[in-house]
Amino acid sequence: MAKLSFKPNPRVTEIFEDLEAYQEFCQEYGYRYNESDLYNFKSYAWQQFNKWHQGKNAKNMWWEDARRLAGYRPA
């Protein structure tokens, strides 16, 4: 009788690691986290994640929102 062994698929492992990294990026940089945006180059958050992952500067939405609200004057 053959011994059963479980071998994780490396592609599936890579997808889950990418999801975790994308979620951490969204939390840190103030983007809305949506799992369906993973690998979707039409998504602005995914574009910024790729820039950040490549070592380039990504737009930090927390700073952008703070800058916009600093000039906000309620009526």
C-alpha positions in Angstrom: 0.0 0.0 0.0 1.4 3.4 -1.0 2.1 6.0 1.7 -0.1 9.1 1.3 1.8 12.3 1.2 0.7 15.9 0.8 2.8 18.1 -1.5 1.7 21.7 -1.6 1.4 23.2 -5.1 4.0 26.0 -5.3 1.8 28.1 -7.6 -1.0 28.1 -5.0 1.5 29.0 -2.2 2.7 31.9 -4.4 -0.9 33.2 -4.9 -1.6 33.1 -1.1 1.7 34.9 -0.4 0.8 37.5 -3.0 -2.6 38.0 -1.5 -1.0 38.6 2.0 1.5 41.0 0.6 -1.2 42.9 -1.3 -3.4 43.1 1.8 -0.6 44.5 3.9 0.2 47.0 1.2 -3.4 48.1 1.0 -3.6 48.6 4.8 -0.3 50.4 4.9 -0.9 52.7 2.0 -4.6 53.3 2.4 -6.1 51.5 -0.6 -9.3 49.5 -0.6 -8.5 45.8 -0.4 -10.3 43.6 -2.9 -9.1 40.1 -3.5 -10.5 40.1 -7.0 -8.0 42.9 -7.9 -5.1 40.5 -7.5 -3.2 40.3 -10.9 -5.7 42.8 -12.4 -3.7 45.5 -14.1 -6.7 47.7 -14.6 -7.0 48.2 -10.9 -5.3 51.3 -9.6 -4.4 49.7 -6.3 -2.8 46.7 -8.1 -0.8 49.1 -10.3 0.5 50.9 -7.2 1.3 47.6 -5.5 3.4 46.6 -8.5 5.3 49.8 -8.4 5.9 49.4 -4.6 6.9 45.7 -5.1 9.4 46.7 -7.8 11.1 49.2 -5.4 9.5 52.3 -6.9 7.5 55.0 -5.1 3.8 54.2 -4.7 1.3 56.9 -3.9 0.3 56.8 -0.2 -3.4 57.5 -0.1 -3.3 58.2 3.7 -1.0 61.2 2.9 -3.2 62.3 0.0 -6.4 62.2 2.0 -4.7 64.1 4.9 -3.5 66.7 2.4 -7.0 67.1 0.9 -8.7 67.3 4.4 -6.2 69.9 5.6 -7.6 72.4 3.2 -11.2 71.4 3.9 -13.3 74.1 5.5 -16.9 73.1 6.6 -19.6 75.7 5.7 
